[in-house]
Amino acid sequence: MGCSQREFRRSQERALVVDVVEAVESVSGFEQSELPPLYETVDMEAVENAVRSGSGVVVGFEYSGHTVTVVDNSRLIVEPLERSE
């Protein structure tokens, strides 16, 4: 299986939660309405506070079968979780 990791630039004009959901939607192929509510997975206020606290901050979490990494509040990296079968 090839690497399906994708990187997205953050829009500083929108909430981080919007960028995360749209990035996972893009990688997964699911519509936003098909994804579980993000707030049930992670405290996005805590994530935003952490990445805005300084440079070099990286926060990662799992959401809807994907690993989401927020880097310096400027980039998102989304990749499917590895499934062992």
C-alpha positions as CSV (number, residue, x, y, z in Angstrom):
1,M,0.0,0.0,0.0
2,G,1.5,3.4,-1.0
3,C,1.7,6.4,1.2
4,S,-1.5,8.4,1.2
5,Q,-0.3,11.3,3.3
6,R,-1.4,14.7,2.2
7,E,-0.3,18.1,3.4
8,F,-2.6,21.2,3.6
9,R,-1.8,24.8,4.3
10,R,-3.8,26.3,7.1
11,S,-6.1,29.3,6.4
12,Q,-5.5,31.8,9.1
13,E,-8.9,33.4,8.4
14,R,-10.9,30.2,9.4
15,A,-11.2,28.2,12.5
16,L,-8.8,25.2,12.7
17,V,-11.7,22.9,13.2
18,V,-13.0,23.8,9.7
19,D,-9.6,23.2,8.1
20,V,-9.2,19.8,9.9
21,V,-12.7,18.6,8.8
22,E,-12.2,19.7,5.2
23,A,-8.7,18.1,5.0
24,V,-10.0,14.8,6.4
25,E,-13.0,15.0,4.0
26,S,-10.6,15.5,1.1
27,V,-8.3,12.5,2.0
28,S,-11.1,10.1,3.0
29,G,-13.5,10.8,0.2
30,F,-16.4,11.1,2.7
31,E,-18.7,14.1,2.8
32,Q,-18.6,16.3,5.9
33,S,-22.0,15.0,7.0
34,E,-20.7,11.4,7.0
35,L,-17.8,12.2,9.4
36,P,-18.3,12.0,13.2
37,P,-18.4,15.3,15.1
38,L,-14.8,16.4,15.7
39,Y,-15.5,17.6,19.2
40,E,-16.3,14.0,20.1
41,T,-12.7,13.1,19.3
42,V,-10.5,15.9,20.4
43,D,-10.7,19.2,22.3
44,M,-10.0,21.6,19.4
45,E,-9.8,24.6,21.7
46,A,-6.8,22.9,23.4
47,V,-5.2,22.1,20.1
48,E,-5.6,25.7,18.9
49,N,-4.2,27.1,22.1
50,A,-1.2,24.7,21.9
51,V,-0.3,25.4,18.3
52,R,-0.6,29.2,18.8
53,S,1.6,29.1,21.9
54,G,4.8,29.3,19.9
55,S,6.8,28.1,16.9
56,G,7.9,24.5,16.6
57,V,4.7,23.2,18.2
58,V,3.3,19.9,16.7
59,V,0.0,18.4,17.8
60,G,-1.3,15.1,16.5
61,F,-4.5,13.2,17.0
62,E,-6.6,10.5,15.4
63,Y,-9.9,11.4,13.7
64,S,-12.2,9.2,11.7
65,G,-9.6,6.6,10.7
66,H,-6.9,9.2,10.0
67,T,-3.9,10.7,11.8
68,V,-4.1,14.5,11.8
69,T,-1.0,16.5,12.6
70,V,-1.1,20.3,13.1
71,V,2.4,21.9,12.6
72,D,3.0,25.4,13.8
73,N,-0.6,26.4,13.2
74,S,0.3,26.7,9.5
75,R,0.2,23.2,8.1
76,L,-2.0,20.1,8.4
77,I,-0.8,16.6,7.6
78,V,-3.5,13.9,7.2
79,E,-2.9,10.3,6.5
80,P,-5.0,7.1,6.9
81,L,-4.3,5.0,9.9
82,E,-2.5,1.8,9.1
83,R,-4.8,-1.2,9.3
84,S,-3.4,-4.6,10.1
85,E,-5.3,-7.4,8.6
